[in-house]
Amino acid sequence: MVRRTIKIRSLLLLITLISYGCYFDNEEDLYPNLGNCDTTNVTYALTIAPIIQFSCYSCHSTAQAPVSGNNIDLEGHTHLTGYITLHQQLFMDAIRHTGSAVPMPINGGSLTSCDIKRIQAWMNAGMPNN
């Protein structure tokens, strides 16, 4: 009986340690010299759209914007560039977690600094639909 109790407690301790060991950190914070951030070949289709889809669509897709995205629709090139054109500083402050903007994604970690640099490079290039 004592051995069984010890085994159960050991198993519970192991499960607890494993679950506390699983957390979400920003890869760049953990490994700052992981690699170079290429901002020379940034395209909407291959670079920007996947970042926005992964990080923003849960609230700011066409379907979710009226429900949970404060009617801010970032789905597709036209909606994204339209919003950025009108609210460029607010958009950048939100994804950088700076200024008075609500940090985005809300209740989530910030975008990587590389993703932010890629978005900025794309914006600096005139936000082409490429």
N, CA and C of each residue as an Amber inpcrd file, in Angstrom:
protein
   390
   0.8240000  -1.1950000   0.0000000   0.0000000   0.0000000   0.0000000
   0.8680000   1.2590000   0.0000000   1.9400000   1.2530000   0.7850000
   2.8340000   2.4000000   0.8660000   3.5470000   2.5970000  -0.4730000
   3.9690000   1.4840000  -1.0860000   4.6450000   1.5760000  -2.3870000
   3.7110000   2.1460000  -3.4460000   2.4790000   1.7380000  -3.4150000
   1.5060000   2.2400000  -4.3830000   1.2970000   3.7390000  -4.1940000
   1.1930000   4.1930000  -2.9620000   1.0350000   5.6170000  -2.6680000
   2.2490000   6.3920000  -3.1570000   3.4290000   5.8640000  -2.9440000
   4.6620000   6.5230000  -3.4020000   4.6840000   6.6120000  -4.9270000
   4.2860000   5.5300000  -5.5880000   4.2600000   5.5280000  -7.0480000
   3.2670000   6.5610000  -7.5800000   2.0920000   6.6140000  -6.9700000
   1.0720000   7.5700000  -7.4030000   1.5500000   8.9940000  -7.1820000
   2.1340000   9.2710000  -6.0210000   2.6400000  10.6120000  -5.7400000
   3.7860000  10.9770000  -6.6810000   4.6410000  10.0250000  -6.9670000
   5.7460000  10.2760000  -7.8980000   5.2240000  10.5850000  -9.2930000
   4.2190000   9.8360000  -9.7140000   3.6220000  10.0730000 -11.0170000
   2.9670000  11.4530000 -11.0720000   2.2400000  11.8070000 -10.0290000
   1.6110000  13.1280000  -9.9830000   2.6550000  14.2450000  -9.9800000
   3.7410000  14.0480000  -9.2670000   4.8150000  15.0270000  -9.2360000
   5.4310000  15.1800000 -10.6280000   5.6560000  14.0740000 -11.3060000
   6.2160000  14.1040000 -12.6470000   5.2910000  14.8350000 -13.6220000
   4.0150000  14.5430000 -13.5600000   3.0310000  15.2090000 -14.4250000
   3.0090000  16.7100000 -14.1350000   3.0550000  17.0680000 -12.8630000
   3.0570000  18.4810000 -12.4830000   4.2920000  19.1830000 -13.0190000
   5.4570000  18.5680000 -12.8710000   6.6980000  19.1790000 -13.3570000
   6.6920000  19.3440000 -14.8690000   6.1730000  18.3580000 -15.5650000
   6.1100000  18.4340000 -17.0260000   5.1520000  19.5340000 -17.4590000
   3.9960000  19.6150000 -16.8200000   3.0230000  20.6330000 -17.2250000
   3.5150000  22.0390000 -16.9230000   4.2440000  22.2340000 -15.8430000
   4.7880000  23.5520000 -15.5520000   5.9620000  23.8790000 -16.4580000
   6.5750000  22.8870000 -17.0220000   7.6800000  23.1030000 -17.9390000
   7.2150000  23.5140000 -19.3170000   5.9400000  23.3690000 -19.6060000
   5.3980000  23.7390000 -20.9110000   4.8200000  25.1400000 -20.8170000
   5.4920000  26.0740000 -21.4340000   5.0040000  27.4370000 -21.4560000
   5.3700000  28.0560000 -22.7890000   4.7940000  29.2130000 -23.0610000
   4.9910000  29.8430000 -24.3510000   5.8960000  31.0510000 -24.1910000
   7.0880000  30.9280000 -24.7240000   8.0350000  32.0270000 -24.7480000
   8.2640000  32.4270000 -26.1900000   8.6820000  33.6180000 -26.3550000
   9.0320000  34.1080000 -27.6710000  10.3880000  33.5020000 -28.0290000
  10.4640000  32.8260000 -29.1610000  11.6870000  32.1460000 -29.5800000
  12.8570000  33.1090000 -29.6590000  12.5990000  34.3300000 -30.1160000
  13.6740000  35.3040000 -30.2240000  14.2220000  35.7130000 -28.8590000
  13.3650000  35.7350000 -27.8420000  13.8320000  36.0650000 -26.5040000
  14.7070000  34.9540000 -25.9520000  14.3270000  33.7160000 -26.2470000
  15.0900000  32.5820000 -25.7540000  16.4110000  32.4010000 -26.4950000
  16.3830000  32.6410000 -27.7970000  17.5560000  32.4180000 -28.6390000
  17.8040000  33.6510000 -29.5050000  18.3630000  34.7190000 -28.9120000
  18.4740000  35.9850000 -29.6370000  19.3620000  35.9320000 -30.8790000
  20.3080000  35.0330000 -30.9440000  21.1970000  34.9520000 -32.0970000
  20.8350000  33.7870000 -33.0020000  19.5560000  33.4730000 -33.0830000
  19.0890000  32.3240000 -33.8430000  19.3520000  32.4720000 -35.3330000
  19.2540000  33.6400000 -35.8370000  19.4800000  33.8310000 -37.2610000
  19.1970000  35.2430000 -37.6880000  19.3120000  35.4460000 -38.9530000
  19.1150000  36.7560000 -39.5220000  17.6630000  36.9280000 -39.9460000
  17.1550000  38.1020000 -39.8040000  15.7810000  38.3990000 -40.2070000
  15.8090000  39.0130000 -41.5990000  15.3890000  38.2430000 -42.5830000
  15.4020000  38.7050000 -43.9640000  14.1750000  39.5690000 -44.2430000
  14.4260000  40.8340000 -44.5200000  13.3350000  41.7430000 -44.8780000
  13.4710000  42.2200000 -46.3210000  14.3150000  41.5440000 -47.0860000
  14.5390000  41.9780000 -48.4610000  13.5140000  41.4100000 -49.4350000
  12.9800000  40.2430000 -49.1720000  12.0330000  39.6080000 -50.0930000
  10.6590000  39.4390000 -49.4640000  10.1820000  40.4750000 -48.8250000
   8.8810000  40.4240000 -48.1500000   7.7750000  40.6180000 -49.1800000
   6.8530000  39.6600000 -49.2230000   5.6880000  39.7830000 -50.1000000
   4.4300000  39.6570000 -49.2470000   3.3430000  40.1740000 -49.7840000
   2.0900000  40.0500000 -49.0570000   1.6940000  38.5800000 -48.9330000
   1.6730000  37.8690000 -50.0530000   1.1550000  36.4970000 -50.0760000
   1.9910000  35.5250000 -49.2510000   3.3060000  35.6380000 -49.3230000
   4.1640000  34.6400000 -48.6680000   4.6500000  35.0480000 -47.2880000
   4.6110000  36.3270000 -46.9770000   5.1440000  36.7860000 -45.6860000
   4.0650000  37.4000000 -44.8020000   3.4200000  38.4390000 -45.3020000
   2.5020000  39.2280000 -44.4750000   1.2020000  38.4820000 -44.1940000
   0.5760000  37.9410000 -45.2290000  -0.7080000  37.2380000 -45.0350000
  -0.6080000  36.1260000 -43.9900000   0.4220000  35.2630000 -44.0300000
   0.5040000  34.2310000 -42.9900000   0.6720000  34.7930000 -41.5740000
   1.4240000  35.8690000 -41.4220000   1.5940000  36.4910000 -40.0960000
   0.2460000  36.9880000 -39.5860000  -0.4670000  37.7180000 -40.4420000
  -1.7610000  38.2890000 -40.0500000  -2.7830000  37.1770000 -39.8090000
  -2.8060000  36.1740000 -40.6700000  -3.7460000  35.0630000 -40.4970000
  -3.5270000  34.3680000 -39.1620000  -2.2850000  34.0410000 -38.8650000
  -1.9760000  33.3070000 -37.6400000  -2.2150000  34.1440000 -36.3890000
  -1.8640000  35.4130000 -36.4500000  -1.8840000  36.2440000 -35.2470000
  -3.1460000  37.0740000 -35.0530000  -3.8900000  37.3450000 -36.1340000
  -4.9730000  38.3230000 -36.0440000  -6.3690000  37.7930000 -36.3800000
  -6.4450000  36.7750000 -37.2290000  -7.7480000  36.3530000 -37.7410000
  -8.6880000  35.7900000 -36.6910000  -8.1820000  35.3350000 -35.5680000
  -9.1040000  34.8000000 -34.5570000 -10.0850000  35.8810000 -34.0960000
  -9.7020000  37.1450000 -34.2040000 -10.6020000  38.2550000 -33.8580000
 -10.8930000  39.1790000 -35.0390000  -9.9520000  39.2980000 -35.9730000
 -10.0590000  40.3130000 -37.0130000 -10.2580000  39.7500000 -38.4150000
 -10.8470000  38.5770000 -38.5280000 -11.2500000  38.0720000 -39.8430000
 -12.5830000  38.7200000 -40.1920000 -13.0040000  38.5580000 -41.4330000
 -14.2840000  39.1310000 -41.8520000 -15.4220000  38.5990000 -40.9830000
 -15.3790000  37.3150000 -40.6570000 -16.4520000  36.7130000 -39.8530000
 -16.3850000  37.1320000 -38.3850000 -15.1810000  37.2720000 -37.8330000
 -15.0410000  37.5460000 -36.4040000 -14.9920000  39.0230000 -36.0450000
 -14.6490000  39.8840000 -36.9700000 -14.5070000  41.3140000 -36.6610000
 -15.7370000  41.9180000 -35.9870000 -16.9590000  41.6310000 -36.4640000
 -18.1280000  42.2070000 -35.7940000 -18.3800000  41.6190000 -34.4060000
 -17.9060000  40.4050000 -34.1860000 -18.1700000  39.7020000 -32.9330000
 -17.1160000  40.0290000 -31.8800000 -15.8420000  39.8720000 -32.2380000
 -14.7900000  40.0150000 -31.2280000 -13.6540000  40.9330000 -31.6420000
 -13.7500000  41.5520000 -32.8010000 -12.6460000  42.3580000 -33.2980000
 -12.9140000  43.8390000 -33.4040000 -13.9020000  44.3340000 -32.6560000
 -14.2220000  45.7670000 -32.6520000 -14.4690000  46.2860000 -34.0720000
 -15.0450000  45.4090000 -34.9040000 -15.3380000  45.7080000 -36.3160000
 -14.0970000  46.0780000 -37.1240000 -12.9430000  45.6290000 -36.6920000
 -11.7040000  45.8490000 -37.4500000 -11.4130000  44.5730000 -38.2180000
 -11.6380000  44.6350000 -39.5180000 -11.4620000  43.4850000 -40.4050000
 -10.1100000  43.6130000 -41.0960000  -9.2190000  42.6570000 -40.8320000
  -7.8860000  42.6680000 -41.4390000  -7.7210000  41.5370000 -42.4530000
  -8.8190000  40.9000000 -42.8140000  -8.7400000  39.7620000 -43.7280000
  -8.6000000  40.2380000 -45.1670000  -7.5660000  39.7810000 -45.7990000
  -7.3160000  40.1350000 -47.1900000  -6.5440000  41.4280000 -47.3340000
  -5.9010000  41.5690000 -48.4700000  -5.0460000  42.7250000 -48.7340000
  -5.8190000  44.0410000 -48.6530000  -6.9910000  44.0940000 -49.2410000
  -7.7650000  45.3360000 -49.2760000  -8.1430000  45.8120000 -47.8790000
  -8.6490000  44.9130000 -47.0470000  -9.0350000  45.3100000 -45.6870000
  -7.8130000  45.6940000 -44.8540000  -6.7470000  44.9070000 -44.9610000
  -5.5430000  45.1840000 -44.1700000  -4.9380000  46.5280000 -44.5500000
  -4.7420000  46.7570000 -45.8320000  -4.1240000  48.0200000 -46.2550000
  -5.0480000  49.2120000 -45.9940000  -6.3420000  48.9930000 -46.1170000
  -7.2820000  50.0700000 -45.8010000  -7.1760000  50.4990000 -44.3520000
  -7.1000000  49.5160000 -43.4590000  -6.9890000  49.8410000 -42.0390000
  -5.6420000  50.5120000 -41.7430000  -4.5630000  49.9380000 -42.2690000
  -3.2400000  50.4970000 -41.9970000  -3.1290000  51.9190000 -42.5420000
  -3.6880000  52.1670000 -43.7220000  -3.6320000  53.5030000 -44.3120000
  -4.2680000  54.5350000 -43.3850000  -5.3690000  54.1710000 -42.7660000
  -6.0660000  55.1080000 -41.8780000  -5.4840000  55.1600000 -40.4640000
  -4.8730000  54.0520000 -40.0270000  -4.4470000  53.9430000 -38.6190000
  -3.0350000  53.3570000 -38.4940000  -2.1130000  53.8520000 -39.2900000
  -0.7740000  53.2640000 -39.3290000  -0.0900000  53.2610000 -37.9620000
  -0.0750000  54.3870000 -37.2760000   0.6150000  54.4600000 -35.9830000
  -0.0620000  53.5740000 -34.9450000  -1.3700000  53.5690000 -34.9220000
  -2.1140000  52.7300000 -33.9870000  -1.8310000  51.2540000 -34.2480000
  -1.8280000  50.8660000 -35.5170000  -1.5350000  49.4830000 -35.8880000
  -0.1460000  49.0770000 -35.4160000   0.8490000  49.9130000 -35.7030000
   2.2280000  49.5810000 -35.3140000   2.3850000  49.5720000 -33.7930000
   1.7710000  50.5230000 -33.0970000   1.8410000  50.5260000 -31.6350000
   1.1960000  49.2650000 -31.0540000   0.1020000  48.8220000 -31.6660000
  -0.5960000  47.6310000 -31.1680000   0.2610000  46.3810000 -31.3340000
   0.9020000  46.2090000 -32.4880000   1.6950000  44.9960000 -32.6830000
   3.0540000  45.0820000 -32.0010000   3.5170000  46.3040000 -31.7160000
   4.7880000  46.4670000 -30.9860000   4.5790000  46.4660000 -29.4660000
   3.3190000  46.5570000 -29.0370000   2.9860000  46.6670000 -27.6110000
   3.5830000  47.9350000 -27.0220000   3.4260000  49.0300000 -27.7500000
   3.9330000  50.3270000 -27.2970000   2.8210000  51.3650000 -27.3830000
   3.0940000  52.5370000 -26.8570000   2.1360000  53.6330000 -26.9360000
   0.8670000  53.3430000 -26.1640000  -0.1950000  54.0270000 -26.5620000
  -1.4590000  53.8830000 -25.8470000  -2.3800000  52.8420000 -26.4900000
  -1.9130000  52.1940000 -27.5530000  -2.7310000  51.1900000 -28.2360000
  -2.8670000  49.9310000 -27.3760000  -3.9840000  49.2550000 -27.5340000
  -4.1770000  47.9690000 -26.8720000  -3.2130000  46.9710000 -27.5140000
  -2.3850000  46.2890000 -26.7250000  -1.4250000  45.3410000 -27.2980000
  -2.1350000  44.2010000 -28.0330000  -1.6740000  43.9390000 -29.2520000
  -2.2440000  42.8690000 -30.0660000  -1.1700000  41.8450000 -30.3920000
  -1.5340000  40.6030000 -30.4970000  -2.8490000  40.0430000 -30.2550000
  -3.2370000  40.1680000 -28.7830000  -4.4970000  40.4430000 -28.5620000
  -4.9980000  40.6600000 -27.2120000  -4.8600000  39.3750000 -26.3960000
  -4.4360000  39.5130000 -25.1800000  -4.2210000  38.3780000 -24.2730000
  -3.2540000  37.3630000 -24.8520000  -2.3570000  37.8190000 -25.6930000
  -1.3810000  36.9200000 -26.2880000  -0.0130000  37.5600000 -26.3000000
   0.9510000  36.7730000 -26.6650000   2.3000000  37.2910000 -26.7730000
   2.4260000  38.1970000 -27.9840000   3.4490000  38.9980000 -27.9680000
   3.6520000  39.8960000 -29.0930000   4.1990000  39.1350000 -30.2910000
   4.1050000  39.7490000 -31.4400000   4.7330000  39.1940000 -32.6260000
   6.2380000  39.2050000 -32.4120000   6.9410000  38.3790000 -33.1430000
   8.3990000  38.4010000 -33.0230000   8.9110000  39.7190000 -33.5990000
  10.0670000  40.1310000 -33.1610000  10.6140000  41.3770000 -33.6940000
  10.8720000  41.2350000 -35.1900000  11.2060000  40.0440000 -35.6430000
  11.4050000  39.8190000 -37.0750000  10.0940000  40.0050000 -37.8370000
   9.0010000  39.4660000 -37.3360000   7.7070000  39.6540000 -38.0050000
   7.3290000  41.1320000 -38.0640000   7.6000000  41.8550000 -37.0020000
   7.3160000  43.2880000 -36.9810000   8.1830000  44.0100000 -38.0090000
   9.4520000  43.6380000 -38.1090000  10.3440000  44.2380000 -39.1100000
   9.8610000  43.9240000 -40.5170000   9.3690000  42.7220000 -40.7250000
   8.8650000  42.3450000 -42.0490000   7.6130000  43.1530000 -42.4070000
   6.7190000  43.3190000 -41.4510000   5.5220000  44.1320000 -41.6940000
   5.9260000  45.5660000 -42.0000000   6.8660000  46.0990000 -41.2420000
   7.3180000  47.4730000 -41.4660000   7.9710000  47.6090000 -42.8370000
   8.7730000  46.6250000 -43.2400000   9.4120000  46.6680000 -44.5630000
   8.3620000  46.6620000 -45.6710000   7.3430000  45.8310000 -45.5090000
   6.2580000  45.7510000 -46.4850000   5.5050000  47.0840000 -46.5610000
   5.2500000  47.6770000 -45.4080000   4.5830000  48.9720000 -45.3780000
   5.4600000  50.0360000 -46.0400000   6.7460000  50.0290000 -45.7520000
   7.6630000  50.9980000 -46.3430000   7.7440000  50.8700000 -47.8620000
   7.4910000  49.6540000 -48.3550000   7.5040000  49.4060000 -49.8030000
   6.1720000  49.8020000 -50.4590000   5.2370000  50.3030000 -49.6850000
   3.9610000  50.7430000 -50.2370000   2.8420000  49.7150000 -50.1430000
   3.0360000  48.6720000 -49.3460000   2.0420000  47.6210000 -49.1020000
   1.5500000  46.9680000 -50.4070000   2.4940000  46.5010000 -51.2380000
   2.0740000  45.8950000 -52.5120000   1.3140000  44.5860000 -52.2980000
   0.4320000  44.3010000 -53.2420000  -0.3360000  43.0480000 -53.2200000
   0.4080000  42.0450000 -54.1010000   1.5190000  41.5640000 -53.5610000
   2.3590000  40.6370000 -54.3360000   2.5010000  39.3030000 -53.6560000
